[in-house]
Amino acid sequence: MKRTMALKTVAVLGAASLALAACSSDSDDTTASATTEETSAEATAEETAEETATDECVSPSLVLGTMLPATGDLAFLGPPEFAGVEMALEEIDAAGGVLGSPVTYIEGDSGDTTTDIASQTVDSQLAQGVNAIIGAASSGVSLTVIDKITSNGVVQFSPANTAPVLTTYEDNGLYFRNSPSDVLQGAVIAAAAIDAGVTSMAVIARQDPYGEGLAIATVKDFTAAGGTVTSDILYDPAAPSFEAEVAEIKAGSPDAVTVIGFEESVKLVQEMIKQGVGPADVQLYLVDGNLSTTAFADFPKDTMKGTVGTVPSGSEDLTAFYDRMATFDPALTDYSYGPQSYDATMVIALAAQQAGCADGVAIAAALPDVAGNGGEACSTYADCLALIDAGTDIDYMGVTGGVDFNEFGDLLEGTISINEYSSNTEFSEIGSVTAVVPLP
């Protein structure tokens, strides 16, 4: 059963300018700031949308692409993300589609940064006239294609990008995400560790925008709360061995180790076990990129028991939605970012309906309106569509909760779930933190 964790270490989250238990959608100062400040890029998008509205719409139906990890080092996140998109599309089309037509869906793989798959996917989808692309999951992958997507007037909407560098990236007002920046996740990791009595920690992260951004946030907030960082290591995820990095961790004798990585984390943790600093010897913290029910299945029994991991989730209880996902795709073993993928699809469709045109720039201009800005709350596509058709402003309340955006197209308020492994293949939520997402 989900419960909200009131972390004792207010200093950690305070250092990141968070408002925890008191944080809610009716915070006047925060809401006023988020709804009145606009970047020049968003202003340009709105102006262009107005021009589009006065002309004949060149995109009368929505063509939606996905660029999600069917292969690569985040492939375990692919099934729930694809399922989330497809679940939403099924509901959208059952309610009448977008602008009176079914959504044209083009599925695509993102691969990872060691391949050119994402670029090939984007090229193919742009050639087929997509208006919006959902993905990538990896921040590093998104950074390889964001210029190509947004320069073509197409919306890029990631359900899983968390790198802080993407907040202020120049994107022509066309990049959005509904997972919180890792400035928040780093603060939650630090606070959870401090509250567990950890006084010293080693942080080891893959050398890419995701790993570096989350490591910086974690180290900053852990030290701000009085903790000592014994090692702060960036590693090459393609390295043949992590022996030297783990030896450095061991030499510092930390109370805990935070591993920030993707599938290569399995090899890294194996080396930690070999050198006597594995989860049986030192408290281990994982993150969204390696919190998996399958990655550690072949470890000796109960090796991962007691390991703690964080992942963006939602302010609403997701148990019922996970059950729906399992019914939709019985083969699912992981559910991370499935709800965010569902909500991303919904708000893109609603934005096109609100704009009266599926053009990417028009969708981008309408996204903040359908996701918040004081409209009438609705939680299903059919209900939201009826309100839009009646001329009523809406506030889509997703399965993850509110999806209001700040002036950068980032999630305004986010939730981080804190989980603990009970075996190598099972973990459950032991708490969560919901807060306004601090800017980098």
Secondary structure as a PSIPRED ss2 file (coil, helix, strand):
# PSIPRED VFORMAT (PSIPRED V4.0)

   1 M C   1.000  0.000  0.000
   2 K C   1.000  0.000  0.000
   3 R C   1.000  0.000  0.000
   4 T C   1.000  0.000  0.000
   5 M C   1.000  0.000  0.000
   6 A C   1.000  0.000  0.000
   7 L C   1.000  0.000  0.000
   8 K C   1.000  0.000  0.000
   9 T C   1.000  0.000  0.000
  10 V H   0.000  1.000  0.000
  11 A H   0.000  1.000  0.000
  12 V H   0.000  1.000  0.000
  13 L H   0.000  1.000  0.000
  14 G H   0.000  1.000  0.000
  15 A H   0.000  1.000  0.000
  16 A C   1.000  0.000  0.000
  17 S C   1.000  0.000  0.000
  18 L C   1.000  0.000  0.000
  19 A C   1.000  0.000  0.000
  20 L C   1.000  0.000  0.000
  21 A C   1.000  0.000  0.000
  22 A C   1.000  0.000  0.000
  23 C C   1.000  0.000  0.000
  24 S C   1.000  0.000  0.000
  25 S C   1.000  0.000  0.000
  26 D C   1.000  0.000  0.000
  27 S C   1.000  0.000  0.000
  28 D H   0.000  1.000  0.000
  29 D H   0.000  1.000  0.000
  30 T H   0.000  1.000  0.000
  31 T H   0.000  1.000  0.000
  32 A H   0.000  1.000  0.000
  33 S H   0.000  1.000  0.000
  34 A H   0.000  1.000  0.000
  35 T H   0.000  1.000  0.000
  36 T H   0.000  1.000  0.000
  37 E C   1.000  0.000  0.000
  38 E C   1.000  0.000  0.000
  39 T C   1.000  0.000  0.000
  40 S H   0.000  1.000  0.000
  41 A H   0.000  1.000  0.000
  42 E H   0.000  1.000  0.000
  43 A H   0.000  1.000  0.000
  44 T H   0.000  1.000  0.000
  45 A H   0.000  1.000  0.000
  46 E H   0.000  1.000  0.000
  47 E H   0.000  1.000  0.000
  48 T H   0.000  1.000  0.000
  49 A H   0.000  1.000  0.000
  50 E H   0.000  1.000  0.000
  51 E H   0.000  1.000  0.000
  52 T H   0.000  1.000  0.000
  53 A H   0.000  1.000  0.000
  54 T H   0.000  1.000  0.000
  55 D C   1.000  0.000  0.000
  56 E C   1.000  0.000  0.000
  57 C C   1.000  0.000  0.000
  58 V C   1.000  0.000  0.000
  59 S C   1.000  0.000  0.000
  60 P C   1.000  0.000  0.000
  61 S C   1.000  0.000  0.000
  62 L C   1.000  0.000  0.000
  63 V E   0.000  0.000  1.000
  64 L E   0.000  0.000  1.000
  65 G E   0.000  0.000  1.000
  66 T E   0.000  0.000  1.000
  67 M E   0.000  0.000  1.000
  68 L E   0.000  0.000  1.000
  69 P C   1.000  0.000  0.000
  70 A C   1.000  0.000  0.000
  71 T C   1.000  0.000  0.000
  72 G C   1.000  0.000  0.000
  73 D C   1.000  0.000  0.000
  74 L C   1.000  0.000  0.000
  75 A H   0.000  1.000  0.000
  76 F H   0.000  1.000  0.000
  77 L H   0.000  1.000  0.000
  78 G H   0.000  1.000  0.000
  79 P H   0.000  1.000  0.000
  80 P H   0.000  1.000  0.000
  81 E H   0.000  1.000  0.000
  82 F H   0.000  1.000  0.000
  83 A H   0.000  1.000  0.000
  84 G H   0.000  1.000  0.000
  85 V H   0.000  1.000  0.000
  86 E H   0.000  1.000  0.000
  87 M H   0.000  1.000  0.000
  88 A H   0.000  1.000  0.000
  89 L H   0.000  1.000  0.000
  90 E H   0.000  1.000  0.000
  91 E H   0.000  1.000  0.000
  92 I H   0.000  1.000  0.000
  93 D H   0.000  1.000  0.000
  94 A H   0.000  1.000  0.000
  95 A C   1.000  0.000  0.000
  96 G C   1.000  0.000  0.000
  97 G C   1.000  0.000  0.000
  98 V E   0.000  0.000  1.000
  99 L C   1.000  0.000  0.000
 100 G C   1.000  0.000  0.000
 101 S E   0.000  0.000  1.000
 102 P C   1.000  0.000  0.000
 103 V C   1.000  0.000  0.000
 104 T E   0.000  0.000  1.000
 105 Y E   0.000  0.000  1.000
 106 I E   0.000  0.000  1.000
 107 E C   1.000  0.000  0.000
 108 G C   1.000  0.000  0.000
 109 D E   0.000  0.000  1.000
 110 S C   1.000  0.000  0.000
 111 G C   1.000  0.000  0.000
 112 D C   1.000  0.000  0.000
 113 T C   1.000  0.000  0.000
 114 T C   1.000  0.000  0.000
 115 T C   1.000  0.000  0.000
 116 D C   1.000  0.000  0.000
 117 I H   0.000  1.000  0.000
 118 A H   0.000  1.000  0.000
 119 S H   0.000  1.000  0.000
 120 Q H   0.000  1.000  0.000
 121 T H   0.000  1.000  0.000
 122 V H   0.000  1.000  0.000
 123 D H   0.000  1.000  0.000
 124 S H   0.000  1.000  0.000
 125 Q H   0.000  1.000  0.000
 126 L H   0.000  1.000  0.000
 127 A H   0.000  1.000  0.000
 128 Q C   1.000  0.000  0.000
 129 G C   1.000  0.000  0.000
 130 V C   1.000  0.000  0.000
 131 N C   1.000  0.000  0.000
 132 A E   0.000  0.000  1.000
 133 I E   0.000  0.000  1.000
 134 I E   0.000  0.000  1.000
 135 G E   0.000  0.000  1.000
 136 A C   1.000  0.000  0.000
 137 A C   1.000  0.000  0.000
 138 S C   1.000  0.000  0.000
 139 S H   0.000  1.000  0.000
 140 G H   0.000  1.000  0.000
 141 V H   0.000  1.000  0.000
 142 S H   0.000  1.000  0.000
 143 L H   0.000  1.000  0.000
 144 T H   0.000  1.000  0.000
 145 V H   0.000  1.000  0.000
 146 I H   0.000  1.000  0.000
 147 D H   0.000  1.000  0.000
 148 K H   0.000  1.000  0.000
 149 I H   0.000  1.000  0.000
 150 T H   0.000  1.000  0.000
 151 S C   1.000  0.000  0.000
 152 N C   1.000  0.000  0.000
 153 G C   1.000  0.000  0.000
 154 V C   1.000  0.000  0.000
 155 V E   0.000  0.000  1.000
 156 Q E   0.000  0.000  1.000
 157 F E   0.000  0.000  1.000
 158 S E   0.000  0.000  1.000
 159 P C   1.000  0.000  0.000
 160 A C   1.000  0.000  0.000
 161 N C   1.000  0.000  0.000
 162 T C   1.000  0.000  0.000
 163 A C   1.000  0.000  0.000
 164 P H   0.000  1.000  0.000
 165 V H   0.000  1.000  0.000
 166 L H   0.000  1.000  0.000
 167 T C   1.000  0.000  0.000
 168 T C   1.000  0.000  0.000
 169 Y C   1.000  0.000  0.000
 170 E C   1.000  0.000  0.000
 171 D C   1.000  0.000  0.000
 172 N C   1.000  0.000  0.000
 173 G C   1.000  0.000  0.000
 174 L C   1.000  0.000  0.000
 175 Y E   0.000  0.000  1.000
 176 F E   0.000  0.000  1.000
 177 R E   0.000  0.000  1.000
 178 N C   1.000  0.000  0.000
 179 S C   1.000  0.000  0.000
 180 P C   1.000  0.000  0.000
 181 S C   1.000  0.000  0.000
 182 D H   0.000  1.000  0.000
 183 V H   0.000  1.000  0.000
 184 L H   0.000  1.000  0.000
 185 Q H   0.000  1.000  0.000
 186 G H   0.000  1.000  0.000
 187 A H   0.000  1.000  0.000
 188 V H   0.000  1.000  0.000
 189 I H   0.000  1.000  0.000
 190 A H   0.000  1.000  0.000
 191 A H   0.000  1.000  0.000
 192 A H   0.000  1.000  0.000
 193 A H   0.000  1.000  0.000
 194 I H   0.000  1.000  0.000
 195 D H   0.000  1.000  0.000
 196 A C   1.000  0.000  0.000
 197 G C   1.000  0.000  0.000
 198 V C   1.000  0.000  0.000
 199 T C   1.000  0.000  0.000
 200 S E   0.000  0.000  1.000
 201 M E   0.000  0.000  1.000
 202 A E   0.000  0.000  1.000
 203 V E   0.000  0.000  1.000
 204 I E   0.000  0.000  1.000
 205 A E   0.000  0.000  1.000
 206 R E   0.000  0.000  1.000
 207 Q C   1.000  0.000  0.000
 208 D C   1.000  0.000  0.000
 209 P H   0.000  1.000  0.000
 210 Y H   0.000  1.000  0.000
 211 G H   0.000  1.000  0.000
 212 E H   0.000  1.000  0.000
 213 G H   0.000  1.000  0.000
 214 L H   0.000  1.000  0.000
 215 A H   0.000  1.000  0.000
 216 I H   0.000  1.000  0.000
 217 A H   0.000  1.000  0.000
 218 T H   0.000  1.000  0.000
 219 V H   0.000  1.000  0.000
 220 K H   0.000  1.000  0.000
 221 D H   0.000  1.000  0.000
 222 F H   0.000  1.000  0.000
 223 T H   0.000  1.000  0.000
 224 A H   0.000  1.000  0.000
 225 A C   1.000  0.000  0.000
 226 G C   1.000  0.000  0.000
 227 G C   1.000  0.000  0.000
 228 T E   0.000  0.000  1.000
 229 V E   0.000  0.000  1.000
 230 T E   0.000  0.000  1.000
 231 S E   0.000  0.000  1.000
 232 D E   0.000  0.000  1.000
 233 I E   0.000  0.000  1.000
 234 L E   0.000  0.000  1.000
 235 Y E   0.000  0.000  1.000
 236 D C   1.000  0.000  0.000
 237 P C   1.000  0.000  0.000
 238 A C   1.000  0.000  0.000
 239 A C   1.000  0.000  0.000
 240 P C   1.000  0.000  0.000
 241 S C   1.000  0.000  0.000
 242 F C   1.000  0.000  0.000
 243 E H   0.000  1.000  0.000
 244 A H   0.000  1.000  0.000
 245 E H   0.000  1.000  0.000
 246 V H   0.000  1.000  0.000
 247 A H   0.000  1.000  0.000
 248 E H   0.000  1.000  0.000
 249 I H   0.000  1.000  0.000
 250 K H   0.000  1.000  0.000
 251 A H   0.000  1.000  0.000
 252 G C   1.000  0.000  0.000
 253 S C   1.000  0.000  0.000
 254 P C   1.000  0.000  0.000
 255 D C   1.000  0.000  0.000
 256 A E   0.000  0.000  1.000
 257 V E   0.000  0.000  1.000
 258 T E   0.000  0.000  1.000
 259 V E   0.000  0.000  1.000
 260 I E   0.000  0.000  1.000
 261 G C   1.000  0.000  0.000
 262 F C   1.000  0.000  0.000
 263 E C   1.000  0.000  0.000
 264 E C   1.000  0.000  0.000
 265 S H   0.000  1.000  0.000
 266 V H   0.000  1.000  0.000
 267 K H   0.000  1.000  0.000
 268 L H   0.000  1.000  0.000
 269 V H   0.000  1.000  0.000
 270 Q H   0.000  1.000  0.000
 271 E H   0.000  1.000  0.000
 272 M H   0.000  1.000  0.000
 273 I H   0.000  1.000  0.000
 274 K H   0.000  1.000  0.000
 275 Q C   1.000  0.000  0.000
 276 G C   1.000  0.000  0.000
 277 V C   1.000  0.000  0.000
 278 G C   1.000  0.000  0.000
 279 P C   1.000  0.000  0.000
 280 A C   1.000  0.000  0.000
 281 D C   1.000  0.000  0.000
 282 V C   1.000  0.000  0.000
 283 Q E   0.000  0.000  1.000
 284 L E   0.000  0.000  1.000
 285 Y E   0.000  0.000  1.000
 286 L E   0.000  0.000  1.000
 287 V C   1.000  0.000  0.000
 288 D C   1.000  0.000  0.000
 289 G C   1.000  0.000  0.000
 290 N C   1.000  0.000  0.000
 291 L C   1.000  0.000  0.000
 292 S C   1.000  0.000  0.000
 293 T C   1.000  0.000  0.000
 294 T C   1.000  0.000  0.000
 295 A C   1.000  0.000  0.000
 296 F C   1.000  0.000  0.000
 297 A C   1.000  0.000  0.000
 298 D C   1.000  0.000  0.000
 299 F C   1.000  0.000  0.000
 300 P C   1.000  0.000  0.000
 301 K C   1.000  0.000  0.000
 302 D C   1.000  0.000  0.000
 303 T C   1.000  0.000  0.000
 304 M C   1.000  0.000  0.000
 305 K C   1.000  0.000  0.000
 306 G C   1.000  0.000  0.000
 307 T C   1.000  0.000  0.000
 308 V E   0.000  0.000  1.000
 309 G E   0.000  0.000  1.000
 310 T E   0.000  0.000  1.000
 311 V E   0.000  0.000  1.000
 312 P E   0.000  0.000  1.000
 313 S C   1.000  0.000  0.000
 314 G C   1.000  0.000  0.000
 315 S C   1.000  0.000  0.000
 316 E C   1.000  0.000  0.000
 317 D C   1.000  0.000  0.000
 318 L C   1.000  0.000  0.000
 319 T H   0.000  1.000  0.000
 320 A H   0.000  1.000  0.000
 321 F H   0.000  1.000  0.000
 322 Y H   0.000  1.000  0.000
 323 D H   0.000  1.000  0.000
 324 R H   0.000  1.000  0.000
 325 M H   0.000  1.000  0.000
 326 A H   0.000  1.000  0.000
 327 T H   0.000  1.000  0.000
 328 F H   0.000  1.000  0.000
 329 D C   1.000  0.000  0.000
 330 P C   1.000  0.000  0.000
 331 A C   1.000  0.000  0.000
 332 L C   1.000  0.000  0.000
 333 T C   1.000  0.000  0.000
 334 D C   1.000  0.000  0.000
 335 Y C   1.000  0.000  0.000
 336 S C   1.000  0.000  0.000
 337 Y C   1.000  0.000  0.000
 338 G H   0.000  1.000  0.000
 339 P H   0.000  1.000  0.000
 340 Q H   0.000  1.000  0.000
 341 S H   0.000  1.000  0.000
 342 Y H   0.000  1.000  0.000
 343 D H   0.000  1.000  0.000
 344 A H   0.000  1.000  0.000
 345 T H   0.000  1.000  0.000
 346 M H   0.000  1.000  0.000
 347 V H   0.000  1.000  0.000
 348 I H   0.000  1.000  0.000
 349 A H   0.000  1.000  0.000
 350 L H   0.000  1.000  0.000
 351 A H   0.000  1.000  0.000
 352 A H   0.000  1.000  0.000
 353 Q H   0.000  1.000  0.000
 354 Q H   0.000  1.000  0.000
 355 A H   0.000  1.000  0.000
 356 G C   1.000  0.000  0.000
 357 C C   1.000  0.000  0.000
 358 A C   1.000  0.000  0.000
 359 D C   1.000  0.000  0.000
 360 G H   0.000  1.000  0.000
 361 V H   0.000  1.000  0.000
 362 A H   0.000  1.000  0.000
 363 I H   0.000  1.000  0.000
 364 A H   0.000  1.000  0.000
 365 A H   0.000  1.000  0.000
 366 A H   0.000  1.000  0.000
 367 L H   0.000  1.000  0.000
 368 P H   0.000  1.000  0.000
 369 D H   0.000  1.000  0.000
 370 V H   0.000  1.000  0.000
 371 A C   1.000  0.000  0.000
 372 G C   1.000  0.000  0.000
 373 N C   1.000  0.000  0.000
 374 G C   1.000  0.000  0.000
 375 G C   1.000  0.000  0.000
 376 E E   0.000  0.000  1.000
 377 A E   0.000  0.000  1.000
 378 C E   0.000  0.000  1.000
 379 S C   1.000  0.000  0.000
 380 T C   1.000  0.000  0.000
 381 Y H   0.000  1.000  0.000
 382 A H   0.000  1.000  0.000
 383 D H   0.000  1.000  0.000
 384 C H   0.000  1.000  0.000
 385 L H   0.000  1.000  0.000
 386 A H   0.000  1.000  0.000
 387 L H   0.000  1.000  0.000
 388 I H   0.000  1.000  0.000
 389 D H   0.000  1.000  0.000
 390 A C   1.000  0.000  0.000
 391 G C   1.000  0.000  0.000
 392 T C   1.000  0.000  0.000
 393 D C   1.000  0.000  0.000
 394 I E   0.000  0.000  1.000
 395 D E   0.000  0.000  1.000
 396 Y E   0.000  0.000  1.000
 397 M E   0.000  0.000  1.000
 398 G E   0.000  0.000  1.000
 399 V C   1.000  0.000  0.000
 400 T C   1.000  0.000  0.000
 401 G E   0.000  0.000  1.000
 402 G E   0.000  0.000  1.000
 403 V C   1.000  0.000  0.000
 404 D C   1.000  0.000  0.000
 405 F E   0.000  0.000  1.000
 406 N C   1.000  0.000  0.000
 407 E C   1.000  0.000  0.000
 408 F C   1.000  0.000  0.000
 409 G C   1.000  0.000  0.000
 410 D C   1.000  0.000  0.000
 411 L E   0.000  0.000  1.000
 412 L C   1.000  0.000  0.000
 413 E E   0.000  0.000  1.000
 414 G E   0.000  0.000  1.000
 415 T E   0.000  0.000  1.000
 416 I E   0.000  0.000  1.000
 417 S E   0.000  0.000  1.000
 418 I E   0.000  0.000  1.000
 419 N E   0.000  0.000  1.000
 420 E E   0.000  0.000  1.000
 421 Y E   0.000  0.000  1.000
 422 S C   1.000  0.000  0.000
 423 S C   1.000  0.000  0.000
 424 N C   1.000  0.000  0.000
 425 T C   1.000  0.000  0.000
 426 E C   1.000  0.000  0.000
 427 F E   0.000  0.000  1.000
 428 S E   0.000  0.000  1.000
 429 E E   0.000  0.000  1.000
 430 I E   0.000  0.000  1.000
 431 G E   0.000  0.000  1.000
 432 S E   0.000  0.000  1.000
 433 V E   0.000  0.000  1.000
 434 T E   0.000  0.000  1.000
 435 A E   0.000  0.000  1.000
 436 V E   0.000  0.000  1.000
 437 V C   1.000  0.000  0.000
 438 P C   1.000  0.000  0.000
 439 L C   1.000  0.000  0.000
 440 P C   1.000  0.000  0.000
